[in-house]
Amino acid sequence: MISAGDFRNGVTFDMDGNVLQVVEFQHVKPGKGAAFVRAKVKNVITGSVIERTFNPTEKFPTAYVERKDMQYLYNDGSLYYFMDTETYEQEPIDESKLGDNFKFVKENMEVKVLSYKGNVFGVEPPFFVELEVTETDPGFKGDTATNATKPATLETGAEIRVPLFINQGDMIRVDTRTGEYMERA
């Protein structure tokens, strides 16, 4: 059990059958009245974020979200197959549970598979990945002075904005959390 007074960023707990994670919290002690905890919590299964106030003495059961390292193998229709790196067992995961940032994952890449009580609800790719640019307009000499960008297609099929000096065939580093170009690899 965890009390609302012990909330910290990243803590997961069970409330009304939903698994919630504390994104932001603030202990408030007004001049008059009792103290309370204002928290921004995210439903880890649906991804929705709500802001709520809690009494600091409220208690909730702790929810243990399992993060397992797995290797992405291949996809077959709407099923994506992952291999446990310890037991070598393969597990199919439905496309609906992958999330938007999965478009930066290529075959044989290590990812974290998130599950709660044995039910998989998400896949977390590495924070930074190196991918090859497969299609973009050619760059020209001197195209480095401004902050201008152009669209580029990566080897996984994802489309992002890159600086003008990036050419087809270049390897670049991408932040999967924001989907932004970081640097040349």
Secondary structure, DSSP 8 states (H G I E B T S, - for coil): -EEGGG--TT-EEEETTEEEEEEEEEEE--SSS--EEEEEEEETTT--EEEEEE-TT-EE-B---EEEEEEEEEEETTEEEEEETTT--EEEEEGGGS-GGGGG--TT-EEEEEEETTEEEEEE--SEEEEEEEEE----TTTTSS--EEEEEETTS-EEEEETT--TT-EEEEETTTTEEEEE-
